[in-house]
Amino acid sequence: MVIRRVVVQLIKGQRLKRRNKKGFKQNYFKPRHPEKIIGNPNDIVYMSSWEESFMKFLDNNPNVVRWGSECIAIPYIKPTDGRVHKYYPDFYMEYFNRNKDFIKEIVEVKPEKQIKKPTTRGKSKKTQLYEGITWAINTAKWRSAQLFCDKYGLKFSIKSEKDIFK
């Protein structure tokens, strides 16, 4: 598990490798505006180049008042085992929108292909199974996040590369 390895590295105080086994860029993010950070500004980890780009946007955007990375735990029931697990959305942010409304939002960053229900056409059984399980787990997390946001008056959104790199 990539997340488990990163957590173990952080606990042991090891330096992160620049790329994990699947080729995703990982490292520590150094904010230019640490006063905006929720939590420790020296302990912000990005798990992909897309997350890094989103962090730069949050850090440099003057309308963003505060933000944090994986700073909220939302309980959800994992469909593969029926047990309660914790979901840590990628970002929590507080900002003023174009209308000067103060918004509190939880954001998940995912590849476009993981936001849509997977297709089975032309894929091996193994790939179909993997994508189906990933889809079921992600939708369970997102349903729980939406319920959490509704309860606490927050906004929930999922951003893909199409949103980040407009």
SEKEDO-148749 format. One record per atom (N, C-alpha, C): residue in one letter; z, y, x; atom name. Coordinates in Angstrom, 3 decimals. Last residue first. Layout:
N
 residu        Z        Y        X atome
      A        Z        Y        X    CA
...
***
This chain:
166
 residu        Z        Y        X atome
      K  -16.477   23.867   -6.873     N
      K  -17.459   24.636   -7.664    CA
      K  -18.089   25.701   -6.823     C
      F  -14.724   21.867   -5.894     N
      F  -15.804   22.405   -5.028    CA
      F  -16.882   23.117   -5.834     C
      I  -12.970   21.159   -7.923     N
      I  -12.444   21.714   -6.673    CA
      I  -13.523   22.422   -5.865     C
      D  -14.527   20.072   -9.961     N
      D  -13.677   21.240  -10.234    CA
      D  -13.267   21.947   -8.938     C
      K  -15.769   17.944   -8.705     N
      K  -16.608   18.929   -9.409    CA
      K  -15.824   20.205   -9.705     C
      E  -13.697   16.388   -7.828     N
      E  -14.443   17.141   -6.821    CA
      E  -15.336   18.194   -7.465     C
      S  -11.359   16.996  -10.535     N
      S  -12.184   16.155   -9.685    CA
      S  -12.879   17.025   -8.638     C
      K   -8.194   17.196  -12.102     N
      K   -9.276   17.886  -11.398    CA
      K  -10.032   16.880  -10.527     C
      I   -6.545   17.175  -15.066     N
      I   -7.038   16.291  -14.013    CA
      I   -8.241   16.991  -13.400     C
      S   -3.603   18.785  -16.389     N
      S   -5.048   18.666  -16.176    CA
      S   -5.341   17.722  -15.016     C
      F   -1.244   20.055  -18.636     N
      F   -1.615   18.946  -17.758    CA
      F   -3.127   18.910  -17.621     C
      K    1.262   22.562  -19.034     N
      K   -0.130   22.175  -19.192    CA
      K   -0.394   21.014  -18.238     C
      L    4.472   22.481  -20.682     N
      L    3.604   22.599  -19.514    CA
      L    2.174   22.223  -19.894     C
      G    6.643   22.073  -22.438     N
      G    5.818   23.276  -22.534    CA
      G    4.950   23.539  -21.315     C
      Y    7.970   19.656  -22.406     N
      Y    8.533   20.758  -21.622    CA
      Y    7.664   22.017  -21.606     C
      K    6.445   17.954  -24.067     N
      K    7.892   18.087  -24.282    CA
      K    8.464   19.332  -23.602     C
      D    3.925   18.103  -22.912     N
      D    4.120   18.567  -24.295    CA
      D    5.601   18.830  -24.563     C
      C    4.492   16.887  -20.443     N
      C    4.085   18.299  -20.496    CA
      C    4.268   18.883  -21.895     C
      F    5.081   14.274  -21.309     N
      F    6.060   15.039  -20.542    CA
      F    5.754   16.531  -20.639     C
      L    2.596   13.593  -22.430     N
      L    3.801   13.619  -23.275    CA
      L    4.903   14.450  -22.614     C
      Q    1.029   13.706  -20.099     N
      Q    0.730   14.598  -21.219    CA
      Q    1.931   14.706  -22.158     C
      A    2.216   11.670  -18.575     N
      A    2.228   13.055  -18.072    CA
      A    1.964   14.037  -19.210     C
      S    1.597    9.445  -20.159     N
      S    3.000    9.824  -19.944    CA
      S    3.113   11.261  -19.455     C
      R   -1.190    9.490  -19.869     N
      R   -0.582    9.614  -21.207    CA
      R    0.869   10.055  -21.083     C
      W   -1.400    9.127  -17.095     N
      W   -1.857   10.388  -17.686    CA
      W   -1.311   10.587  -19.092     C
      K   -0.424    6.504  -16.779     N
      K    0.219    7.632  -16.097    CA
      K   -0.134    8.945  -16.786     C
      A   -2.318    5.127  -18.293     N
      A   -0.902    5.053  -18.668    CA
      A   -0.128    6.213  -18.035     C
      T   -4.621    5.696  -16.828     N
      T   -4.507    6.235  -18.187    CA
      T   -3.071    6.154  -18.691     C
      N   -3.997    4.302  -14.406     N
      N   -4.175    5.763  -14.422    CA
      N   -4.025    6.328  -15.828     C
      I   -3.921    1.628  -15.338     N
      I   -2.733    2.239  -14.735    CA
      I   -2.836    3.767  -14.790     C
      A   -6.569    1.296  -16.260     N
      A   -5.430    1.081  -17.165    CA
      A   -4.161    1.754  -16.629     C
      W   -8.043    1.805  -13.903     N
      W   -8.229    2.646  -15.086    CA
      W   -7.030    2.524  -16.021     C
      T   -7.171   -0.336  -12.287     N
      T   -6.951    1.055  -11.856    CA
      T   -7.048    2.004  -13.045     C
      I   -8.174   -2.465  -13.817     N
      I   -6.726   -2.328  -13.605    CA
      I   -6.385   -0.896  -13.206     C
      G  -10.941   -1.940  -13.597     N
      G  -10.290   -2.021  -14.908    CA
      G   -8.784   -1.838  -14.808     C
      E  -11.401   -2.112  -10.854     N
      E  -11.610   -0.837  -11.540    CA
      E  -10.944   -0.813  -12.908     C
      Y  -10.763   -4.866  -10.465     N
      Y  -10.058   -3.803   -9.741    CA
      Y  -10.180   -2.473  -10.471     C
      L  -12.662   -6.130  -12.169     N
      L  -11.223   -6.325  -12.358    CA
      L  -10.432   -5.201  -11.710     C
      Q  -15.092   -5.262  -11.033     N
      Q  -14.785   -4.972  -12.437    CA
      Q  -13.289   -5.076  -12.701     C
      T  -14.847   -6.401   -8.478     N
      T  -14.899   -4.944   -8.628    CA
      T  -14.554   -4.532  -10.050     C
      K  -14.909   -9.130   -9.208     N
      K  -13.780   -8.593   -8.464    CA
      K  -13.712   -7.071   -8.610     C
      K  -17.415   -9.389  -10.376     N
      K  -16.209   -9.616  -11.203    CA
      K  -14.974   -9.014  -10.530     C
      S  -19.636   -6.731   -9.307     N
      S  -19.047   -8.069   -9.182    CA
      S  -17.815   -8.178  -10.073     C
      K  -21.892   -4.863  -11.403     N
      K  -20.739   -4.946  -10.506    CA
      K  -20.214   -6.378  -10.454     C
      G  -23.856   -4.316  -13.339     N
      G  -24.253   -4.471  -11.946    CA
      G  -23.107   -4.578  -10.948     C
      R  -21.716   -2.817  -15.638     N
      R  -23.110   -3.121  -15.306    CA
      R  -23.341   -3.177  -13.796     C
      T  -19.302   -1.885  -16.371     N
      T  -19.362   -3.240  -15.806    CA
      T  -20.746   -3.585  -15.289     C
      T  -17.660    1.267  -15.776     N
      T  -18.705    0.453  -16.384    CA
      T  -18.716   -0.918  -15.711     C
      P  -14.475    2.856  -16.373     N
      P  -15.451    2.169  -15.521    CA
      P  -16.469    1.365  -16.339     C
      K  -14.008    6.060  -17.749     N
      K  -13.813    4.621  -17.937    CA
      K  -14.878    3.880  -17.133     C
      K  -13.450    8.700  -15.374     N
      K  -14.219    8.098  -16.459    CA
      K  -13.936    6.603  -16.538     C
      I  -12.024    9.206  -13.160     N
      I  -11.632    9.928  -14.363    CA
      I  -12.319    9.329  -15.594     C
      Q  -13.150    7.951  -11.028     N
      Q  -11.894    7.385  -11.534    CA
      Q  -11.399    8.084  -12.795     C
      K  -15.369    9.497  -10.439     N
      K  -15.600    8.129  -10.915    CA
      K  -14.321    7.468  -11.439     C
      E  -14.234   11.857   -9.438     N
      E  -14.883   11.860  -10.757    CA
      E  -15.043   10.445  -11.305     C
      P  -11.056   11.356   -7.868     N
      P  -12.523   11.336   -7.814    CA
      P  -13.094   11.240   -9.233     C
      K   -8.335   13.605   -8.674     N
      K   -8.937   12.268   -8.647    CA
      K  -10.441   12.378   -8.463     C
      V   -5.333   15.207   -8.901     N
      V   -6.641   15.278   -8.247    CA
      V   -7.160   13.847   -8.096     C
      E   -3.442   16.617  -11.478     N
      E   -3.761   15.390  -10.749    CA
      E   -5.160   15.556  -10.170     C
      V   -1.060   19.105  -12.151     N
      V   -2.455   18.780  -11.844    CA
      V   -2.522   17.474  -11.064     C
      I    0.787   20.958  -14.424     N
      I    0.779   19.770  -13.576    CA
      I   -0.675   19.363  -13.398     C
      E    1.763   24.370  -14.812     N
      E    0.782   23.292  -14.959    CA
      E    1.025   22.166  -13.962     C
      K    2.516   27.245  -16.476     N
      K    3.116   26.187  -15.661    CA
      K    2.273   24.944  -15.898     C
      I    1.469   30.613  -16.608     N
      I    1.185   29.213  -16.905    CA
      I    1.941   28.313  -15.931     C
      F    1.495   33.714  -18.076     N
      F    2.177   32.907  -17.064    CA
      F    2.058   31.435  -17.468     C
      D   -1.439   35.636  -18.549     N
      D   -0.429   34.750  -19.135    CA
      D    0.182   33.927  -18.011     C
      K   -3.526   37.214  -17.717     N
      K   -2.186   37.576  -17.236    CA
      K   -1.076   36.799  -17.956     C
      N   -5.939   36.165  -18.194     N
      N   -5.382   37.024  -19.251    CA
      N   -3.972   37.501  -18.919     C
      R   -6.309   34.494  -16.023     N
      R   -7.132   35.716  -16.122    CA
      R   -6.609   36.691  -17.154     C
      N   -2.868   33.459  -15.290     N
      N   -4.291   33.236  -15.525    CA
      N   -5.031   34.565  -15.662     C
      F   -0.456   33.063  -12.839     N
      F   -0.940   33.971  -13.876    CA
      F   -2.441   33.726  -14.035     C
      Y    1.419   30.011  -12.255     N
      Y    0.449   31.051  -11.922    CA
      Y    0.177   31.944  -13.129     C
      E    2.763   27.205  -10.773     N
      E    3.049   28.300  -11.695    CA
      E    2.158   29.463  -11.279     C
      M    2.256   23.671  -10.452     N
      M    2.022   25.056  -10.052    CA
      M    2.373   26.011  -11.176     C
      Y    2.340   20.549   -8.939     N
      Y    2.933   21.377   -9.982    CA
      Y    2.711   22.804   -9.524     C
      F    0.236   17.755   -8.070     N
      F    0.682   19.146   -7.941    CA
      F    1.401   19.654   -9.186     C
      D    0.017   14.904   -8.422     N
      D   -0.295   15.551   -7.141    CA
      D    0.300   16.944   -6.999     C
      P    2.722   13.170  -10.036     N
      P    1.440   13.891  -10.055    CA
      P    1.258   14.686   -8.766     C
      Y    4.185   10.305   -9.696     N
      Y    4.325   11.595   -9.037    CA
      Y    2.959   12.287   -9.049     C
      Y    5.735    8.078  -11.804     N
      Y    4.442    8.676  -11.463    CA
      Y    4.709   10.056  -10.882     C
      K    7.701    5.208  -11.685     N
      K    7.647    6.669  -11.587    CA
      K    6.263    7.091  -11.122     C
      H    7.923    2.608  -14.214     N
      H    7.698    3.074  -12.847    CA
      H    7.721    4.596  -12.861     C
      V    9.007   -0.005  -16.227     N
      V    8.995    1.444  -16.033    CA
      V    8.866    1.740  -14.536     C
      R    6.808   -2.835  -16.858     N
      R    8.051   -2.212  -16.392    CA
      R    7.874   -0.709  -16.231     C
      G    4.495   -4.216  -17.386     N
      G    5.336   -3.823  -18.520    CA
      G    6.647   -3.162  -18.126     C
      D    2.606   -4.863  -15.504     N
      D    3.865   -5.623  -15.469    CA
      D    4.828   -5.253  -16.593     C
      T    0.317   -3.427  -16.123     N
      T    0.154   -4.725  -15.471    CA
      T    1.441   -5.535  -15.413     C
      P    0.981   -0.932  -17.190     N
      P    0.444   -1.967  -18.077    CA
      P    0.317   -3.345  -17.438     C
      K    3.970    0.694  -16.627     N
      K    2.786    0.170  -15.960    CA
      K    2.244   -0.999  -16.782     C
      I    5.154    3.391  -18.249     N
      I    5.172    1.932  -18.299    CA
      I    3.855    1.428  -17.720     C
      Y    6.702    6.123  -16.482     N
      Y    5.618    5.555  -17.291    CA
      Y    5.749    4.037  -17.270     C
      P    8.396    9.163  -15.655     N
      P    8.432    7.724  -15.918    CA
      P    7.241    7.296  -16.787     C
      I    7.581   11.397  -13.166     N
      I    7.421   11.151  -14.599    CA
      I    7.464    9.644  -14.825     C
      A    8.734   13.708  -10.887     N
      A    8.637   12.278  -11.176    CA
      A    8.605   12.084  -12.691     C
      I    7.419   16.278   -8.906     N
      I    7.914   15.894  -10.224    CA
      I    7.701   14.397  -10.403     C
      C    6.185   16.828   -6.526     N
      C    7.583   17.242   -6.650    CA
      C    8.191   16.886   -8.012     C
      E    3.620   16.675   -5.322     N
      E    4.361   15.469   -5.701    CA
      E    5.856   15.742   -5.843     C
      S    3.891   19.892   -4.136     N
      S    3.091   18.675   -4.068    CA
      S    3.991   17.467   -4.325     C
      G    4.088   23.074   -5.780     N
      G    4.672   21.974   -5.040    CA
      G    3.764   20.764   -5.112     C
      W    4.173   26.662   -6.068     N
      W    3.548   25.359   -6.233    CA
      W    4.258   24.325   -5.377     C
      R    4.153   29.967   -7.492     N
      R    4.856   28.851   -6.832    CA
      R    4.046   27.582   -7.024     C
      V    2.093   31.789   -8.146     N
      V    3.428   32.264   -7.791    CA
      V    4.186   31.211   -6.990     C
      V   -1.213   32.598   -7.875     N
      V   -0.293   31.458   -7.851    CA
      V    1.046   31.944   -7.320     C
      N   -2.704   34.836   -7.444     N
      N   -2.201   34.626   -8.803    CA
      N   -1.236   33.445   -8.902     C
      P   -3.638   34.702   -4.827     N
      P   -2.543   35.636   -5.122    CA
      P   -1.967   35.480   -6.535     C
      N   -4.255   31.770   -3.101     N
      N   -4.549   32.478   -4.348    CA
      N   -3.385   33.407   -4.708     C
      N   -3.496   30.263   -0.913     N
      N   -4.157   31.549   -0.674    CA
      N   -4.431   32.360   -1.933     C
      D   -2.312   27.946   -1.943     N
      D   -1.598   28.740   -0.949    CA
      D   -2.184   30.146   -0.812     C
      L   -4.302   26.892   -3.613     N
      L   -3.009   27.314   -4.165    CA
      L   -2.297   28.267   -3.211     C
      F   -6.336   26.363   -1.690     N
      F   -6.586   27.256   -2.822    CA
      F   -5.272   27.789   -3.383     C
      K   -5.014   24.523   -0.064     N
      K   -5.455   25.807    0.512    CA
      K   -5.710   26.827   -0.588     C
      M   -4.727   22.456   -1.930     N
      M   -3.540   23.107   -1.360    CA
      M   -3.901   24.466   -0.758     C
      F   -7.379   21.740   -2.288     N
      F   -6.651   22.293   -3.424    CA
      F   -5.386   23.010   -2.942     C
      S   -7.940   20.711    0.265     N
      S   -8.683   21.882   -0.240    CA
      S   -7.948   22.542   -1.402     C
      E   -6.179   18.511    0.250     N
      E   -6.027   19.569    1.247    CA
      E   -6.731   20.849    0.780     C
      E   -7.300   16.993   -1.790     N
      E   -5.954   17.540   -1.961    CA
      E   -5.715   18.672   -0.974     C
      W   -9.701   16.394   -0.480     N
      W   -9.731   17.147   -1.736    CA
      W   -8.376   17.759   -2.021     C
      S   -8.935   14.866    1.642     N
      S   -9.476   16.197    1.948    CA
      S   -9.556   17.045    0.682     C
      S   -5.777   13.310    0.840     N
      S   -7.243   13.336    0.906    CA
      S   -7.689   14.750    1.248     C
      M   -3.095   13.619    0.854     N
      M   -3.583   12.249    0.933    CA
      M   -5.110   12.168    0.971     C
      Y   -0.849   15.836    2.491     N
      Y   -2.012   15.625    1.639    CA
      Y   -2.573   14.241    1.911     C
      V    2.515   16.794    2.462     N
      V    1.527   15.822    2.923    CA
      V    0.354   15.796    1.955     C
      I    4.930   18.897    3.607     N
      I    3.888   18.781    2.593    CA
      I    2.783   17.888    3.160     C
      D    7.207   19.844    5.003     N
      D    7.084   18.429    4.647    CA
      D    6.081   18.239    3.503     C
      N    7.758   22.452    5.352     N
      N    7.381   21.710    6.555    CA
      N    7.125   20.234    6.269     C
      P    8.689   23.459    2.976     N
      P    7.323   23.814    3.375    CA
      P    6.849   23.102    4.643     C
      N   10.422   21.604    0.664     N
      N   10.381   21.899    2.093    CA
      N    8.951   22.229    2.521     C
      G   10.222   23.125   -2.603     N
      G   10.607   22.071   -1.669    CA
      G   10.493   22.549   -0.237     C
      I    7.531   24.939   -3.455     N
      I    8.699   24.300   -4.066    CA
      I    9.045   23.125   -3.161     C
      I    6.210   27.773   -1.802     N
      I    6.366   26.322   -1.857    CA
      I    7.654   25.913   -2.565     C
      K    5.964   30.432   -1.313     N
      K    5.433   29.936   -2.586    CA
      K    5.754   28.460   -2.820     C
      E    6.779   30.868    1.249     N
      E    7.663   31.360    0.184    CA
      E    7.205   30.875   -1.194     C
      P    4.726   30.134    2.954     N
      P    5.770   29.154    2.659    CA
      P    6.730   29.580    1.550     C
      H    1.752   30.724    3.273     N
      H    2.719   31.435    2.432    CA
      H    3.840   30.471    2.025     C
      R    0.330   28.980    4.704     N
      R    0.364   30.345    5.233    CA
      R    1.398   31.179    4.485     C
      P    1.486   25.617    5.213     N
      P    1.161   26.748    4.343    CA
      P    1.232   28.081    5.084     C
      K    0.196   22.867    6.534     N
      K    0.996   23.999    7.001    CA
      K    0.630   25.222    6.154     C
      F    0.367   19.513    5.692     N
      F   -0.232   20.805    5.369    CA
      F    0.724   21.893    5.821     C
      Y   -0.196   16.537    7.531     N
      Y    0.739   17.525    7.017    CA
      Y   -0.003   18.833    6.773     C
      N   -2.646   14.141    6.355     N
      N   -1.940   14.880    7.395    CA
      N   -0.902   15.778    6.729     C
      Q   -5.602   12.256    5.855     N
      Q   -4.193   12.486    5.561    CA
      Q   -3.558   13.239    6.721     C
      K   -8.663   11.318    4.469     N
      K   -7.994   12.206    5.416    CA
      K   -6.560   12.444    4.962     C
      F   -9.617    7.970    3.963     N
      F   -9.190    9.243    3.396    CA
      F   -8.412   10.039    4.434     C
      G  -10.324    5.441    4.847     N
      G  -11.065    6.575    5.368    CA
      G  -10.668    7.926    4.793     C
      K   -8.777    3.316    4.178     N
      K   -9.955    3.541    3.345    CA
      K  -10.737    4.784    3.773     C
      K   -6.636    3.476    5.968     N
      K   -7.579    2.368    6.065    CA
      K   -8.865    2.608    5.280     C
      N   -6.445    7.062    6.672     N
      N   -5.876    5.767    6.327    CA
      N   -6.962    4.701    6.401     C
      R   -6.465    9.434    9.319     N
      R   -7.180    8.751    8.238    CA
      R   -6.490    7.419    7.958     C
      R   -4.585   10.456   11.062     N
      R   -5.508   11.397   10.427    CA
      R   -6.289   10.748    9.292     C
      K   -1.261    9.285   10.627     N
      K   -2.598    9.108   11.180    CA
      K   -3.529   10.035   10.422     C
      L    1.741   11.160   11.012     N
      L    0.729   10.538   10.166    CA
      L   -0.566   10.353   10.938     C
      R    4.439   10.348   13.137     N
      R    3.322   11.241   12.813    CA
      R    2.327   10.477   11.956     C
      Q    7.632    9.299   11.895     N
      Q    6.409    9.085   12.647    CA
      Q    5.368   10.115   12.242     C
      G   10.054    9.235   10.637     N
      G    9.727   10.420   11.420    CA
      G    8.475   10.258   12.257     C
      K   10.696    7.292    8.887     N
      K   10.932    6.987   10.297    CA
      K   10.606    8.162   11.205     C
      I    9.842    8.571    6.572     N
      I   11.256    8.230    6.745    CA
      I   11.578    7.985    8.210     C
      L    7.086    8.734    7.008     N
      L    7.866    9.958    6.863    CA
      L    9.349    9.694    7.098     C
      Q    6.417    6.022    7.097     N
      Q    6.172    6.862    8.267    CA
      Q    6.999    8.140    8.198     C
      V    7.119    5.299    4.485     N
      V    7.834    4.686    5.611    CA
      V    7.637    5.528    6.869     C
      V    5.212    6.816    3.120     N
      V    6.636    7.075    2.908    CA
      V    7.449    6.506    4.057     C
      V    2.878    5.570    4.077     N
      V    3.112    6.988    4.350    CA
      V    4.577    7.322    4.187     C
      R    3.196    2.999    3.034     N
      R    3.111    3.189    4.478    CA
      R    3.396    4.643    4.840     C
      R    3.181    3.528    0.263     N
      R    4.378    2.951    0.875    CA
      R    4.361    3.186    2.379     C
      I    0.547    4.436   -0.011     N
      I    1.668    5.338   -0.291    CA
      I    2.936    4.826    0.374     C
      V   -0.942    2.116    0.645     N
      V   -1.068    3.337    1.446    CA
      V    0.138    4.234    1.240     C
      M    0.000   -1.198    0.833     N
      M    0.000    0.000    0.000    CA
      M    0.000    1.251    0.871     C
***
